[in-house]
Amino acid sequence: MVEINIVTAGSGLLRIYQSRALQLGELQAAMADGASAAGVPSTIQRSPVPPGVQQMADRASAVAEAMTSDTVMKEYPLATHARTIEYRVQTRSELLDLFDQLQKHWIKEPTYFEGGQIVAEGEATSSKMEPRSLGGTRFIVK
């Protein structure tokens, strides 16, 4: 899971995230890495996974992916906190692109504006760059 958390001036928290089900090999690798880092002998199976077990894991992964592809499934109030606004995006690249844009506005990176909208350098009719701001900016995740 990769997420962006934004604390607002009020009592709310905005959380935007991307998640997916772990594949069997990823979970095994993470467990082995954790055991190794802790200096604990690993008990993870090193031989190939039996075909029947692999088929069950593949089916479970497909079901989990289908269930979470369009909706966020939460068990309230256990899975989140009050006053949390959550959005789930489909891909990690969408989330990282959004973070990049938020960061540019947060640090007020200068850019070209036309009619209150950001435009590319080649489309700008003015050579004056102005600082970005978060206030009044609309971010669209496609």
BELJOPE-V821257 format. One line per field, one symbol per residue. ss: DSSP state (h for helix, s for strand, l for the rest). phi: phi as a letter, one per 40 degrees, with the letter a starting at -180 (. if undefined). Layout:
ss=???
phi=???
This chain:
ss=lsssssslllllsssssslllllhhhhhhhhhhhhhhhllllllllllllhhhhhhhhhhhhhhhhhhlllllllllllllllssssslllhhhhhhhhhhhhhhhlllsssssllssslhhhllllllsslllllllllll
phi=.babbbccccccbbbbabaacccdccccccccccccccgcccbccccdcddccccccccccccccccbcbbcbbbccccabcgbbbbbbcbcccccccddcdcccccgdcacbbfgbcbcdccccbcccbccaccgcbbbbc
